[in-house]
Amino acid sequence: MPAVRKKKTTARKPRNTTVLVATRKGAWLIHGDAQRKTWKIDGPHFLGHVISHLVLDPRDGRTLLAAAKTGHLGPTVFRSTDRGRHWKEAAQPPAFAKAADGGGRSVDHTFWLTPGPASEPDVWYAGTSPQGLFRSSDGGVNWKPYSIINDDPKFREWMGTAQDGTPDGPKLHSIIVDPRDARHLYIGMSGGGVHESTDGGQNWKTLIKGLDVVEGFGFDPLQPTFHDPHCLRLCPSNPDRIYQQNHCGIYRLDRPSDTWVRIGKSMPKSVGDIGFPLVVHPRDDNRAWVFPMDGSGVWPRTSPGGKPAAYGTRNGGKTWQRLDAGLPKQQAWWTVKRQAMCSDTQASLGLYFGTTSGEVWSSRDEGKRWNCIVRNLPEIYAVETAVFR
């Protein structure tokens, strides 16, 4: 019997990770080697402009979109099709439709960018401040108001006013497209609650059951107006599970249920479960990470006690582990904003976050050990990862 020749297998080399950093004064691209040990900083891009979000299109691996607020152009979106070497402003940035009398709301800034699914290669979604939902069907060149949300009287009532709550303005964020169905969408509004559409935005269902509201003000928990989701994340490995970091804690929703379960009560009471960012593991729906802040008293928006730490769960929020190795042990009074923490997709998952004091921190082992890879940037608004092709 002839010998069977074994196929020669070659281990797939890890691809280089780039960290995309959006700040109050521009954007930076931090290019890592395949081992994520050394980093090369590229920037600034858009120096002096507010960049709220910088995102790679995962469908082509080369197109970048940047949500910008500039001194001379106002709120706009920039687009690069060559991995950030050259940029061009959108021909028609997100803008609210004019009212019959010529007035109406104005976009202060575009806050959130979400690429559409693989089945819609040129579709992007944008969320703005004040709350608005926009869509581009040509790769981010032209944007149009999307769905009923922007002008529906009930949604407008839930949105409140520009003077309500959020220090840098109310906003629509956390735009999620179900990877199984492009017509199935989730959004968060700060304020205004969480909402779901299963028909491409024609109709919406409010998802606020089980969520707490701020105590002591007589707020009605059945009214979306009083709900302030900070960040929503859908689990790629299980799109029926969504995690939420909320103004009033950490929650999880397992569909088809429409009731959120508070999973942050198992956090240490000295730290609490108030914060802004939330990251879910791309391959395990039981694993997630948050970065708590001091949510007591006057809401100083600093790390609790000046001792920053991430917290991770391996069991869907039943228990949480403090992850602070390598981080400052005292007198570190920064915090992490809602878009400023993310992961890569490497086999040994990398985690990244940017601080309000301009530092970017990285972990190659899922938060067990942290290293600062960049210092002295402006206040960081958002951090994303990219793998360029």
C-alpha positions as CSV (number, residue, x, y, z in Angstrom):
1,M,0.0,0.0,0.0
2,P,1.5,3.3,-1.0
3,A,2.4,5.8,1.7
4,V,0.0,8.6,2.2
5,R,1.7,12.0,1.7
6,K,0.7,14.5,4.3
7,K,-0.2,18.0,3.3
8,K,2.3,20.5,4.4
9,T,0.5,23.1,6.5
10,T,1.8,26.6,7.1
11,A,0.7,28.5,10.2
12,R,-1.1,31.7,9.3
13,K,0.9,34.7,10.3
14,P,-0.9,37.3,12.3
15,R,-1.7,40.5,10.4
16,N,-0.5,43.8,11.6
17,T,-2.9,45.8,13.8
18,T,-3.4,49.5,13.4
19,V,-5.1,51.5,16.2
20,L,-7.2,54.4,15.0
21,V,-7.3,57.3,17.5
22,A,-9.8,60.2,17.2
23,T,-9.2,63.1,19.5
24,R,-10.3,66.6,20.4
25,K,-7.5,68.1,18.2
26,G,-7.1,65.6,15.3
27,A,-6.5,61.9,14.5
28,W,-3.6,59.5,14.7
29,L,-3.0,56.0,13.2
30,I,-0.8,53.8,15.4
31,H,0.7,51.0,13.3
32,G,1.8,47.9,15.2
33,D,4.0,45.0,14.2
34,A,2.5,41.5,13.9
35,Q,3.4,40.7,17.5
36,R,1.9,44.0,18.7
37,K,5.1,44.8,20.6
38,T,6.3,47.9,18.7
39,W,4.2,50.7,17.4
40,K,4.8,53.5,14.9
41,I,2.7,56.7,15.2
42,D,1.3,58.3,12.0
43,G,-0.2,61.8,12.4
44,P,-1.6,64.1,13.1
45,H,-4.3,64.1,10.6
46,F,-6.8,67.0,10.7
47,L,-4.7,68.8,13.3
48,G,-6.9,71.2,15.4
49,H,-10.2,69.7,14.3
50,V,-12.5,67.7,16.6
51,I,-12.6,64.1,15.4
52,S,-15.3,62.1,17.1
53,H,-14.8,58.8,15.3
54,L,-12.4,57.2,12.8
55,V,-13.4,53.9,11.3
56,L,-12.0,51.4,8.7
57,D,-14.4,49.8,6.3
58,P,-13.8,46.1,7.0
59,R,-15.4,45.2,3.7
60,D,-12.5,46.5,1.6
61,G,-9.7,47.0,4.2
62,R,-8.5,50.3,2.9
63,T,-11.3,52.9,3.1
64,L,-11.4,55.1,6.2
65,L,-14.1,57.5,7.3
66,A,-13.6,60.3,9.9
67,A,-16.4,62.2,11.6
68,A,-15.1,65.7,12.0
69,K,-16.1,69.1,13.3
70,T,-13.9,71.8,11.7
71,G,-13.6,75.5,12.3
72,H,-14.1,76.5,8.7
73,L,-16.2,73.6,7.2
74,G,-18.4,72.9,10.2
75,P,-19.6,69.4,10.9
76,T,-18.5,67.0,8.1
77,V,-17.2,63.6,7.2
78,F,-13.8,62.9,5.5
79,R,-13.1,59.9,3.4
80,S,-9.8,58.2,2.5
81,T,-9.6,55.3,0.0
82,D,-5.8,54.7,0.4
83,R,-5.5,53.9,4.1
84,G,-5.3,57.5,5.3
85,R,-2.7,58.9,2.9
86,H,-5.1,61.3,1.3
87,W,-8.5,62.6,2.4
88,K,-11.5,64.2,0.7
89,E,-14.5,65.8,2.3
90,A,-17.9,64.2,1.7
91,A,-19.8,65.9,-1.1
92,Q,-23.0,66.0,1.1
93,P,-22.3,65.5,4.9
94,P,-25.1,64.6,7.3
95,A,-27.6,67.5,7.6
96,F,-31.2,67.7,8.8
97,A,-33.9,68.5,6.3
98,K,-34.9,72.1,6.3
99,A,-38.3,72.9,7.8
100,A,-41.0,74.5,5.6
101,D,-40.1,78.0,7.0
102,G,-36.5,77.5,6.3
103,G,-35.5,76.8,9.9
104,G,-35.1,73.5,11.8
105,R,-32.4,71.7,13.6
106,S,-28.7,71.8,12.6
107,V,-26.1,69.1,13.0
108,D,-23.5,70.2,15.6
109,H,-21.3,67.2,14.8
110,T,-21.4,63.7,13.5
111,F,-20.6,61.4,16.5
112,W,-20.8,57.8,15.4
113,L,-20.0,55.9,12.2
114,T,-21.1,52.3,11.4
115,P,-20.3,50.4,8.1
116,G,-23.2,48.4,6.7
117,P,-23.1,44.6,6.3
118,A,-21.1,42.7,3.7
119,S,-24.3,42.3,1.6
120,E,-24.4,46.1,1.2
121,P,-20.8,47.1,0.4
122,D,-21.3,50.8,0.0
123,V,-23.7,51.5,2.9
124,W,-22.7,53.4,6.0
125,Y,-24.7,54.8,8.9
126,A,-24.0,57.9,11.0
127,G,-25.4,59.2,14.3
128,T,-25.2,62.9,15.1
129,S,-25.6,65.5,17.8
130,P,-28.3,66.5,18.3
131,Q,-29.8,63.1,17.8
132,G,-30.2,62.1,14.1
133,L,-29.8,59.0,12.0
134,F,-28.2,59.2,8.5
135,R,-27.3,56.8,5.8
136,S,-24.9,56.8,2.8
137,S,-25.3,54.3,0.0
138,D,-22.1,55.4,-1.9
139,G,-19.4,54.7,0.5
140,G,-19.7,57.9,2.6
141,V,-19.7,60.5,-0.2
142,N,-23.3,61.6,0.1
143,W,-25.5,61.3,3.3
144,K,-29.2,61.5,3.6
145,P,-31.6,61.5,6.6
146,Y,-32.6,57.9,7.3
147,S,-35.8,56.5,8.7
148,I,-38.5,58.4,10.6
149,I,-36.4,59.2,13.6
150,N,-35.1,62.7,12.7
151,D,-38.5,64.3,12.4
152,D,-41.0,62.0,14.1
153,P,-42.8,64.1,16.9
154,K,-42.6,61.3,19.4
155,F,-38.9,60.7,18.9
156,R,-38.3,64.5,19.0
157,E,-40.0,64.6,22.4
158,W,-37.9,61.7,23.7
159,M,-34.7,63.4,22.5
160,G,-35.2,66.4,24.8
161,T,-33.3,69.6,24.2
162,A,-29.7,70.5,23.5
163,Q,-29.5,71.7,27.1
164,D,-30.4,68.2,28.6
165,G,-27.7,66.1,30.3
166,T,-24.8,65.2,28.1
167,P,-22.0,67.8,28.5
168,D,-21.0,67.9,24.8
169,G,-24.5,67.6,23.5
170,P,-27.1,64.9,23.2
171,K,-26.3,62.3,20.5
172,L,-27.5,59.2,18.6
173,H,-24.9,56.4,18.9
174,S,-24.3,52.7,19.0
175,I,-25.8,52.1,15.6
176,I,-25.9,48.3,15.2
177,V,-26.8,46.3,12.1
178,D,-27.7,42.7,12.7
179,P,-25.1,40.7,10.6
180,R,-27.9,38.2,9.7
181,D,-30.4,40.8,8.5
182,A,-29.5,44.2,7.1
183,R,-33.0,45.5,7.9
184,H,-32.6,44.7,11.6
185,L,-31.2,47.8,13.4
186,Y,-30.5,48.9,17.0
187,I,-29.7,52.5,18.1
188,G,-29.0,54.3,21.4
189,M,-30.0,57.9,22.1
190,S,-28.5,59.9,24.9
191,G,-31.0,60.8,26.0
192,G,-33.9,59.0,24.6
193,G,-33.3,55.3,25.2
194,V,-32.7,52.2,23.1
195,H,-34.7,51.4,20.0
196,E,-35.0,48.5,17.5
197,S,-36.3,48.3,13.9
198,T,-36.8,45.1,12.0
199,D,-38.0,46.8,8.7
200,G,-35.1,49.0,7.8
201,G,-36.1,51.9,10.0
202,Q,-39.7,52.3,8.9
203,N,-41.0,51.4,12.4
204,W,-39.3,51.2,15.8
205,K,-39.8,49.4,19.0
206,T,-38.5,50.9,22.3
207,L,-36.3,48.6,24.4
208,I,-36.1,50.0,27.9
209,K,-37.7,47.4,30.1
210,G,-35.6,46.5,33.1
211,L,-33.5,49.6,32.9
212,D,-33.2,51.9,35.9
213,V,-33.5,55.7,35.8
214,V,-31.7,58.2,38.0
215,E,-33.2,58.2,41.5
216,G,-34.5,61.2,43.4
217,F,-35.9,63.2,40.5
218,G,-39.3,61.4,40.0
219,F,-38.4,60.2,36.5
220,D,-40.9,57.7,35.0
221,P,-38.9,54.6,33.9
222,L,-41.5,53.9,31.2
223,Q,-40.6,57.1,29.4
224,P,-37.6,56.9,27.0
225,T,-36.8,60.6,27.6
226,F,-35.3,59.6,31.0
227,H,-33.1,56.8,29.7
228,D,-29.4,57.4,28.9
229,P,-27.7,54.4,27.3
230,H,-23.9,55.1,27.1
231,C,-22.9,52.2,24.8
232,L,-24.5,49.2,23.2
233,R,-22.5,46.2,21.8
234,L,-23.9,43.2,20.0
235,C,-22.0,39.9,20.3
236,P,-20.6,38.9,16.8
237,S,-20.6,35.2,17.9
238,N,-24.2,35.4,19.1
239,P,-26.2,38.3,17.6
240,D,-29.1,37.6,19.9
241,R,-27.1,38.9,22.9
242,I,-26.5,42.6,23.5
243,Y,-24.5,44.2,26.3
244,Q,-25.2,47.8,27.4
245,Q,-23.2,50.2,29.6
246,N,-25.8,52.6,30.9
247,H,-26.0,55.8,32.9
248,C,-27.4,53.5,35.6
249,G,-25.3,50.4,35.3
250,I,-24.2,47.5,33.1
251,Y,-26.9,45.4,31.5
252,R,-27.4,42.4,29.2
253,L,-30.3,41.5,26.8
254,D,-30.8,38.0,25.5
255,R,-33.3,38.0,22.6
256,P,-36.1,37.3,22.1
257,S,-36.6,38.8,25.5
258,D,-37.2,42.5,25.6
259,T,-36.2,43.0,29.2
260,W,-32.7,44.0,30.2
261,V,-31.0,42.3,33.2
262,R,-28.6,44.4,35.3
263,I,-25.3,42.4,35.5
264,G,-23.3,45.2,37.0
265,K,-24.5,44.6,40.6
266,S,-21.8,42.0,41.0
267,M,-19.1,44.6,40.5
268,P,-17.3,45.7,43.7
269,K,-19.5,48.2,45.5
270,S,-16.5,50.5,46.1
271,V,-16.1,50.8,42.3
272,G,-19.7,50.5,41.0
273,D,-20.9,49.7,37.5
274,I,-21.1,53.2,36.0
275,G,-19.0,54.0,33.0
276,F,-19.1,54.7,29.3
277,P,-17.2,52.1,27.1
278,L,-18.0,48.4,26.7
279,V,-16.2,45.8,24.6
280,V,-17.4,42.3,23.8
281,H,-15.3,39.4,22.8
282,P,-15.6,38.7,19.0
283,R,-15.8,34.9,19.5
284,D,-17.2,34.3,23.0
285,D,-20.5,35.9,24.0
286,N,-19.9,35.4,27.7
287,R,-16.9,37.6,27.7
288,A,-16.9,41.4,27.9
289,W,-15.0,44.3,29.4
290,V,-15.9,47.7,30.9
291,F,-13.9,50.6,32.3
292,P,-15.7,52.1,35.3
293,M,-15.6,55.7,36.3
294,D,-16.5,57.6,39.4
295,G,-20.3,58.0,39.0
296,S,-21.0,59.2,42.5
297,G,-21.9,62.6,43.8
298,V,-21.3,65.2,41.2
299,W,-20.2,62.7,38.6
300,P,-16.5,63.8,38.4
301,R,-15.9,61.5,35.4
302,T,-12.6,60.3,36.8
303,S,-11.3,56.8,37.6
304,P,-12.6,55.7,41.0
305,G,-10.2,56.9,43.7
306,G,-7.7,57.8,41.0
307,K,-6.9,54.1,40.5
308,P,-8.0,53.2,37.0
309,A,-8.8,49.6,36.0
310,A,-10.7,47.6,33.4
311,Y,-13.0,44.9,34.6
312,G,-13.7,41.7,32.6
313,T,-16.3,39.0,32.8
314,R,-16.0,35.4,31.5
315,N,-19.6,34.3,32.4
316,G,-21.9,36.9,31.0
317,G,-21.7,39.3,34.0
318,K,-22.2,36.9,36.9
319,T,-18.7,37.8,38.2
320,W,-16.1,40.5,37.3
321,Q,-12.3,40.5,37.6
322,R,-10.3,43.7,38.1
323,L,-7.6,44.0,35.4
324,D,-5.1,46.7,36.4
325,A,-1.6,45.2,36.0
326,G,0.6,47.9,34.5
327,L,-1.8,50.7,35.1
328,P,-1.1,53.5,37.6
329,K,-1.8,52.6,41.2
330,Q,-2.7,56.0,42.4
331,Q,-3.2,59.7,41.4
332,A,-4.4,58.9,37.9
333,W,-7.6,60.9,37.5
334,W,-8.5,60.3,33.9
335,T,-11.3,58.2,32.4
336,V,-12.3,56.5,29.1
337,K,-15.1,57.8,26.9
338,R,-17.8,55.6,25.3
339,Q,-16.0,55.0,22.0
340,A,-12.5,54.9,23.3
341,M,-12.1,51.2,24.1
342,C,-12.0,48.3,21.7
343,S,-10.5,45.0,20.8
344,D,-8.7,43.4,17.9
345,T,-9.5,39.9,16.5
346,Q,-6.1,38.2,17.1
347,A,-6.1,34.7,18.6
348,S,-4.8,36.1,21.8
349,L,-7.2,39.0,21.9
350,G,-5.8,42.5,22.2
351,L,-7.6,45.2,24.1
352,Y,-7.0,49.0,23.7
353,F,-8.3,52.1,25.3
354,G,-7.6,55.8,25.1
355,T,-7.8,58.3,28.0
356,T,-9.0,61.8,28.5
357,S,-5.4,62.7,29.3
358,G,-4.2,61.6,25.9
359,E,-2.7,58.1,26.5
360,V,-3.3,55.0,24.5
361,W,-3.0,51.7,26.5
362,S,-2.7,48.2,25.0
363,S,-3.0,44.7,26.3
364,R,-1.9,41.6,24.2
365,D,-3.5,39.1,26.6
366,E,-7.1,40.2,27.1
367,G,-6.4,42.7,29.9
368,K,-4.1,40.7,32.1
369,R,-1.3,43.2,31.5
370,W,-1.4,46.8,30.2
371,N,1.2,48.9,28.4
372,C,1.1,52.5,27.4
373,I,2.0,52.7,23.7
374,V,1.4,56.5,23.2
375,R,1.4,59.5,25.4
376,N,0.7,63.2,25.2
377,L,-2.1,63.2,22.6
378,P,-5.1,65.5,23.0
379,E,-8.1,64.2,24.8
380,I,-9.1,61.0,23.2
381,Y,-12.7,60.6,22.0
382,A,-12.6,57.2,20.2
383,V,-10.3,54.2,19.6
384,E,-10.9,51.5,16.9
385,T,-8.6,48.8,15.5
386,A,-8.0,48.2,11.8
387,V,-6.3,45.5,9.7
388,F,-5.4,47.0,6.3
389,R,-5.2,45.0,3.1
